[in-house]
């Protein structure tokens, strides 16, 4: 098995290396690619030193590659897709470049894993992190009764904006503690000791691109063009795990015991829901873990067919690198 990681020096690229190792993914030969700035760096993978090569328009660089995990931004994905797939590699892309392309499957393995087998362009898209976390939790509910509509408020960590944004949050807390002026580069406003109801650029309908990703991606992944989705995405001063408050309306009322049973047996999901003991998922506990965690499950007081719950997942892991690797694992397993 020959595997390539494009964007190896970034936060998600580094997570790819950890996840491939943790998952015992069958890697006989590993290739790392990056920009001219990161070319020449070396990283240790399974006791071997691997040097980053500069990504270039040379299909032979990907000759014999089985899977190429790509996390270098949408512009890079679009520019180099033909190069990466030109010698037969299957490109699993973490950017938004191809997510809504009708010839590119958009896959969360626990939800629609078999879509990965219909990839005529040799490209599979990894969904947006907030979409992944939400849909792992929605799948068992939808299996009980089809979901009609979803409202979600996300509380997204600094990691969603990249490694430099994570460093900025850490630096801002230090600047505040020292009484210094806070430096702002990667967010619209100071993130430390603040929440910002604005992720990505605004669109004409008043929603941000991040919110519209959740709208369109949910419909595509769940094969439900009539499903109504409304999102509000908020940046919070957390390092790397996203949280979501989710309200769903189903076709029929579902007893809570039935939902709990579905959550407890669902793939990739962990139920942490004991209010009497103050047990519920939190980013502090979820960071660095693989599953999506759900809790605070209750009936929606405003809707007899409604449910309300809380979900948390590690944005860099399940929201990015792990989901991509699980797509490859699903293909190999079937």
C-alpha positions as MATLAB code, in Angstrom:
seq = 'XXXXXXXXXXXXXXXXXXXXXXXXXXXXXXXXXXXXXXXXXXXXXXXXXXXXXXXXXXXXXXXXXXXXXXXXXXXXXXXXXXXXXXXXXXXXXXXXXXXXXXXXXXXXXXXXXXXXXXXXXXXXXXXXXXXXXXXXXXXXXXXXXXXXXXXXXXXXXXXXXXXXXXXXXXXXXXXXXXXXXXXXXXXXXXXXXXXXXXXXXXXXXXXXXXXXXXXXXXXXXXXXXXXXXXXXXXXXXXXXXXXXXXXXXXXXXXXXXXXXXXXXXXXXXXXXXXXXXXXXXXXXXXXXXXXXXXXXXXXXXXXXXXXXXXXXXXXXXXXXXXXXXXXXXXXXXX';
ca = [
       0.000    0.000    0.000;
       1.463    3.318   -1.128;
       0.008    6.373    0.620;
       0.547   10.098    0.047;
      -0.268   13.013    2.339;
      -0.539   16.418    0.656;
      -0.280   19.354    3.032;
       1.808   17.281    5.421;
       3.073   20.203    7.511;
      -0.361   21.615    8.397;
      -2.405   20.779   11.485;
      -4.569   18.253    9.620;
      -1.584   16.883    7.697;
       0.198   16.137   10.952;
      -2.975   14.566   12.294;
      -3.085   12.315    9.221;
       0.286   10.861   10.245;
      -0.894   10.202   13.790;
      -4.223    8.719   12.686;
      -2.673    6.443   10.056;
      -0.401    5.071   12.757;
      -3.101    4.791   15.438;
      -5.463    3.027   13.038;
      -2.704    0.641   11.959;
      -3.468    1.592    8.368;
      -1.494   -0.626    5.951;
       1.232    1.758    4.767;
       4.179    0.149    2.988;
       5.448    3.403    1.504;
       4.587    6.935    2.641;
       5.023   10.061    0.522;
       4.688   13.560    1.976;
       4.037   16.671   -0.122;
       3.853   20.335    0.728;
       4.505   23.860   -0.452;
       7.933   25.270   -1.264;
       8.116   26.520    2.339;
       7.657   23.095    3.881;
       9.588   21.100    1.261;
      12.669   19.534    2.803;
      11.232   19.154    6.304;
      11.386   15.660    7.739;
       8.825   13.884    9.904;
       9.090   10.596   11.738;
       6.553    7.944   10.830;
       6.816    4.481   12.359;
      10.497    5.002   13.157;
      11.262    6.150    9.611;
      12.299    9.674    8.619;
      10.203   10.910    5.671;
      11.144   14.102    3.833;
       8.478   16.449    2.473;
       8.607   16.885   -1.291;
       7.409   20.018   -3.030;
       4.046   19.513   -4.701;
       4.404   20.054   -8.446;
       2.590   19.317  -11.674;
       4.233   15.954  -12.154;
       1.870   12.946  -12.243;
       4.803   10.546  -11.917;
       5.296   11.814   -8.352;
       2.058    9.944   -7.566;
       2.831    6.855   -9.619;
       1.638    3.752   -7.779;
      -0.086    5.734   -5.009;
      -3.233    3.990   -3.774;
      -4.638    6.721   -1.499;
      -3.736   10.413   -1.443;
      -4.996   12.291    1.618;
      -5.118   15.968    0.699;
      -5.459   18.875    3.118;
      -3.818   21.913    1.569;
      -6.796   24.165    0.856;
      -9.351   24.329   -1.932;
      -7.177   26.202   -4.421;
      -4.420   23.587   -4.177;
      -6.927   20.734   -4.454;
      -8.454   22.178   -7.608;
      -5.095   22.973   -9.203;
      -3.449   19.610   -8.513;
      -6.387   17.166   -8.652;
      -5.499   15.906  -12.125;
      -1.853   15.542  -11.122;
      -2.717   13.585   -7.979;
      -5.224   11.257   -9.655;
      -3.483   11.055  -13.043;
      -1.718    7.768  -12.318;
      -4.698    6.105  -10.630;
      -4.513    7.346   -7.052;
      -7.755    7.802   -5.165;
      -7.765   11.343   -3.791;
      -9.566   11.882   -0.482;
      -9.828   15.642   -0.248;
     -10.359   17.573    2.965;
     -11.149   20.932    1.336;
     -14.471   22.296    0.130;
     -13.311   22.271   -3.516;
     -15.297   19.245   -4.716;
     -17.911   18.673   -2.016;
     -20.873   19.732   -4.124;
     -19.595   18.273   -7.403;
     -22.256   15.734   -8.475;
     -19.498   13.380   -9.685;
     -17.651   13.462   -6.354;
     -19.098   11.508   -3.410;
     -19.231   13.330   -0.079;
     -18.782   10.689    2.589;
     -19.172   10.102    6.310;
     -18.517    6.334    6.585;
     -21.030    5.769    9.410;
     -23.741    7.448    7.323;
     -23.155    6.809    3.606;
     -19.945    4.804    3.338;
     -20.971    2.970    0.164;
     -21.153    6.261   -1.743;
     -17.348    6.073   -1.811;
     -17.520    3.361   -4.448;
     -19.005    5.730   -7.046;
     -16.118    8.121   -7.690;
     -15.660    8.542  -11.454;
     -13.151   11.373  -11.002;
     -11.066    9.313   -8.536;
     -11.898   11.971   -5.920;
     -13.836   11.554   -2.672;
     -14.651   14.656   -0.650;
     -14.343   14.827    3.121;
     -17.250   16.908    4.485;
     -17.008   20.019    6.601;
     -16.054   19.209   10.200;
     -19.295   20.529   11.689;
     -21.323   18.501    9.200;
     -19.432   15.303   10.034;
     -19.965   15.675   13.775;
     -23.660   16.412   13.345;
     -24.421   13.629   10.883;
     -22.797   10.880   12.952;
     -25.362   11.833   15.607;
     -28.291   12.275   13.190;
     -27.910    8.899   11.475;
     -29.316    6.704   14.300;
     -32.265    9.085   14.762;
     -33.017    9.121   11.045;
     -32.991    5.302   11.061;
     -35.780    5.376   13.671;
     -37.881    7.992   11.881;
     -36.935   10.175    8.899;
     -35.792   13.648    9.952;
     -37.815   16.531    8.504;
     -35.766   19.492    9.694;
     -32.670   20.360   11.686;
     -31.662   23.484   13.576;
     -28.092   23.615   14.833;
     -25.892   26.107   16.649;
     -22.215   25.214   16.485;
     -19.539   26.279   18.954;
     -16.371   25.874   16.918;
     -12.815   25.683   18.171;
      -9.841   27.697   16.936;
      -8.472   24.585   15.201;
     -11.072   24.999   12.479;
      -9.093   28.001   11.245;
      -5.760   26.153   11.242;
      -2.597   25.763   13.295;
      -1.713   29.460   13.194;
      -5.165   30.362   14.510;
      -4.695   27.956   17.411;
      -1.423   29.675   18.209;
      -3.125   33.068   18.007;
      -5.673   32.039   20.638;
      -2.906   30.841   22.934;
      -0.933   34.040   22.357;
      -3.966   36.226   23.044;
      -4.473   34.725   26.493;
      -0.821   35.416   27.251;
      -1.166   38.989   26.014;
      -4.238   39.530   28.176;
      -2.479   38.120   31.240;
       0.476   40.449   30.699;
      -1.739   43.487   30.092;
      -0.556   43.833   26.487;
      -2.526   44.829   23.400;
      -4.139   41.780   21.829;
      -2.971   40.969   18.295;
      -5.656   39.863   15.816;
      -4.751   38.245   12.492;
      -6.815   35.120   11.866;
     -10.194   36.025   13.360;
     -12.559   38.939   12.816;
     -12.124   39.978   16.448;
     -10.247   38.973   19.577;
     -11.199   35.356   20.321;
      -9.737   35.017   23.809;
     -12.474   35.649   26.423;
     -14.956   36.148   23.583;
     -17.295   34.364   21.171;
     -17.653   35.441   17.533;
     -20.931   34.615   15.698;
     -19.171   34.654   12.344;
     -17.231   31.861   10.584;
     -16.242   32.277    6.926;
     -17.672   35.023    4.695;
     -21.300   36.159    4.624;
     -23.571   35.304    1.693;
     -26.462   37.288    0.243;
     -29.050   35.523    2.427;
     -27.343   36.599    5.657;
     -25.894   33.170    6.402;
     -22.154   32.526    6.277;
     -20.509   30.092    3.876;
     -19.821   27.795    6.854;
     -23.531   27.718    7.681;
     -24.482   27.067    4.070;
     -21.982   24.192    3.920;
     -23.961   22.475    6.658;
     -27.176   23.152    4.708;
     -26.020   21.718    1.386;
     -23.717   18.960    2.656;
     -26.334   17.452    4.972;
     -28.792   17.120    2.099;
     -26.193   15.465   -0.148;
     -24.811   13.010    2.402;
     -28.217   11.919    3.662;
     -29.701   11.750    0.139;
     -32.468   14.031    1.378;
     -32.926   17.060   -0.898;
     -36.115   18.015    0.955;
     -34.485   18.058    4.402;
     -34.597   21.535    5.968;
     -31.383   22.637    7.730;
     -30.684   25.947    9.437;
     -27.341   26.635   11.149;
     -25.674   29.359   13.191;
     -21.912   28.863   13.433;
     -20.005   30.506   16.280;
     -16.268   30.618   17.003;
     -15.458   30.014   20.677;
     -12.159   30.194   22.617;
     -11.610   26.414   22.642;
      -8.494   24.898   21.111;
      -9.643   21.939   18.963;
     -13.026   20.279   19.691;
     -16.287   21.515   18.167;
     -19.610   21.429   20.039;
     -23.110   21.608   18.598;
     -26.575   22.198   20.054;
     -28.935   20.325   17.746;
     -32.730   20.326   17.400;
     -34.393   17.827   15.060;
     -37.967   17.203   13.978;
     -38.836   13.667   12.924;
     -41.878   12.279   11.096;
     -43.157   10.610   14.248;
     -42.569   11.223   17.951;
     -39.724    9.014   19.206;
     -39.576    8.009   22.887;
     -36.320    9.046   24.539;
     -35.562    5.470   25.561;
     -35.674    4.461   21.901;
     -33.291    7.263   20.936;
     -30.904    6.402   23.773;
     -30.843    2.795   22.648;
     -30.030    3.870   19.095;
     -27.272    6.189   20.309;
     -25.749    3.456   22.476;
     -25.440    1.018   19.569;
     -24.533    3.495   16.807;
     -21.174    3.283   15.082;
     -18.706    6.020   16.019;
     -20.967    7.499   18.696;
     -20.689    7.556   22.492;
     -23.593    8.530   24.759;
     -22.614   10.557   27.842;
     -25.902   11.630   29.362;
     -26.424   11.572   33.122;
     -27.624   15.010   34.274;
     -27.956   13.895   37.900;
     -24.198   13.286   37.970;
     -23.443   16.288   35.754;
     -22.175   14.038   32.979;
     -22.322   15.390   29.443;
     -19.771   15.803   26.622;
     -17.348   18.725   26.809;
     -14.493   19.797   24.517;
     -11.996   19.448   27.354;
     -12.728   15.710   27.614;
     -13.284   14.988   23.928;
     -10.063   16.533   22.565;
      -7.814   13.852   21.103;
     -10.499   11.156   20.962;
     -12.012    9.401   17.943;
     -15.824    9.204   18.416;
     -18.543   11.809   18.428;
     -20.044   12.202   21.894;
     -23.700   13.062   22.550;
     -25.625   14.047   25.671;
     -28.265   16.418   27.096;
     -30.867   14.372   25.200;
     -34.432   15.589   25.794;
     -37.787   16.099   24.139;
     -38.225   19.451   22.431;
     -40.812   21.334   24.483;
     -41.805   23.354   21.416;
     -42.425   20.399   19.099;
     -44.101   17.020   19.844;
     -41.979   15.395   17.122;
     -38.838   17.211   18.226;
     -35.643   16.171   20.001;
     -32.861   18.300   21.398;
     -29.337   17.174   22.225;
     -25.686   18.202   22.454;
     -22.830   16.768   20.379;
     -19.054   17.205   20.637;
     -16.258   15.929   18.406;
     -12.562   16.566   17.915;
     -12.428   18.843   14.879;
      -8.970   17.769   13.685;
      -9.609   14.074   14.254;
     -13.162   12.975   13.407;
     -13.868   16.337   11.804;
     -10.989   15.941    9.348;
      -8.148   13.387    9.345;
      -9.875   10.425   10.986;
     -12.968   10.634    8.782;
     -10.771   10.646    5.669;
      -8.806    7.608    6.849;
     -12.043    5.844    7.760;
     -13.249    6.388    4.189;
     -10.165    4.510    2.948;
     -10.691    1.822    5.585;
     -14.302    1.371    4.458;
     -13.148    0.916    0.867;
     -10.501   -1.636    1.864;
     -12.913   -3.524    4.125;
     -15.493   -3.903    1.354;
];
